[in-house]
Amino acid sequence: MPDQSTQLDAAALRRYNRQILLEEIGIEGQEKLARAKVLIVGAGGLGSPAALYLAAAGIGTIGIADIDHVEEHNLQRQLLHPTGSVGKPKVDSAIASLRAINPLIALVPHLEGVTPENAVKLFEQYDIILDGTDNFPVRYLNNDAAFLAQRPLVHGSIYKFEGQISVFDSQHGGPCYRCLFPKPPSAGSVPNCGEAGVIGALCGVIGSMQALEVIKYLTGYGELQRGKLLTYRALDHQTTSIVVPRSPDCPLCGSKHIITTIEPTRYQPSCEAAPTTSMNESEYPVEITVPEAHQLLTDKPEDTILIDVREPHELEICRIEIAQHIPMRQIPENLSELPRDKHVLIMCHHGGRSRRVTEYLRAQGLDNVTNIDGGIDGWAIEIDQKLARY
């Protein structure tokens, strides 16, 4: 965190008065924010709310890195960009919006974005990095560069009606993104940027949470999501937090690390999803419907197991008797107990949490894991109408 001396002038004291009134912030905390330098990678759905709140909070210097131009379909959720910015570089649009919100701060455009060639040196210019990107190769690049630059990385992502955040801060003993997901998912296994859909308000929730993590880190107050992954479900406003340990086998921050430099061949900055024709994907698809899951459990009961990752209190409402129960937050500690010689079906309430678990398990090398889209709610609708719904 920055430690230079910064004195707030009268204009700053007036502007940030309500924030300064918080004893956890005060004058000292506001001065820390004023001398801080934060880089926001991606001026999109997550970067927009994060940038707006960080600028309003008085972060002294905010860098914006993005190579994209504003498109009309961005306007539904990327609130940095007004209609008149369509066709303009996102960085220019973002800088204009943030300058209108707070003329007291410094804004630094990075129109070239984050690349394998500039990532580490760029990150070294800032105190903390906020990752608002939406594709896996760039997330791995940001993670690796932040580790090599010895800077904390605030991660955020969304999928349909669910979002997640974490703080990857290996310099203070925490894990990195590769500890959670050692390798990117196979091409075609995750919907690309335009396929899954997104609700704008969810971007606001997760992006605001990322901004809060940055403010907590810079002021030194509150408990960071370091070593934890927080998942938020918009459909019922429930949150789940799982512990993410630092992996000794991590190729980046583990004891036998093999990634020591940024090699461009590791990162493919594209959100295109190429089709896959592997036999394993055919036998164990990433996702299936509720009727397909029911058919598997009926036809091949000896070769198929069902795991319910909901919370214990949810089981009191409804459950499938043949399902094994492992709450989402306990999946990492039960990794070695999961069979590799059977088809493992993962179920939650609607399919969001189970999708996260499926992605996590596949990243750990369990390619025999499949998500049930629709979850137990879909099961109650299509298979067993006697099950209670909630």
HELIX and SHEET records of a PDB file:
HELIX    1   1 ALA A   10  ARG A   15  1                                   6    
HELIX    2   2 ASN A   17  ILE A   20  1                                   4    
HELIX    3   3 GLY A   26  ALA A   34  1                                   9    
HELIX    4   4 GLY A   47  ALA A   57  1                                  11    
HELIX    5   5 GLU A   72  GLN A   76  5                                   5    
HELIX    6   6 THR A   83  SER A   85  5                                   3    
HELIX    7   7 LYS A   90  ILE A  101  1                                  12    
HELIX    8   8 ALA A  119  PHE A  123  1                                   5    
HELIX    9   9 PHE A  136  LEU A  148  1                                  13    
HELIX   10  10 SER A  170  HIS A  172  5                                   3    
HELIX   11  11 TYR A  177  LEU A  180  1                                   4    
HELIX   12  12 GLY A  200  THR A  219  1                                  20    
HELIX   13  13 PRO A  264  ARG A  266  5                                   3    
HELIX   14  14 MET A  279  GLU A  283  1                                   5    
HELIX   15  15 VAL A  290  ASP A  299  1                                  10    
HELIX   16  16 PRO A  312  LEU A  315  1                                   4    
HELIX   17  17 MET A  328  GLN A  330  5                                   3    
HELIX   18  18 PRO A  332  GLU A  337  5                                   6    
HELIX   19  19 GLY A  352  ALA A  363  1                                  12    
HELIX   20  20 GLY A  375  GLU A  382  1                                   8    
SHEET    1   A 8 ALA A 106  HIS A 110  0                                        
SHEET    2   A 8 THR A  61  ALA A  65  1                                        
SHEET    3   A 8 LYS A  37  VAL A  41  1                                        
SHEET    4   A 8 ILE A 128  ASP A 131  1                                        
SHEET    5   A 8 LEU A 153  TYR A 159  1                                        
SHEET    6   A 8 GLU A 162  PHE A 168 -1                                        
SHEET    7   A 8 LYS A 228  ARG A 233 -1                                        
SHEET    8   A 8 GLN A 238  VAL A 243 -1                                        
SHEET    1   B 5 GLU A 287  THR A 289  0                                        
SHEET    2   B 5 VAL A 369  ASP A 373  1                                        
SHEET    3   B 5 HIS A 343  MET A 347  1                                        
SHEET    4   B 5 THR A 304  ASP A 308  1                                        
SHEET    5   B 5 GLN A 324  HIS A 325  1                                        
END                                                                             
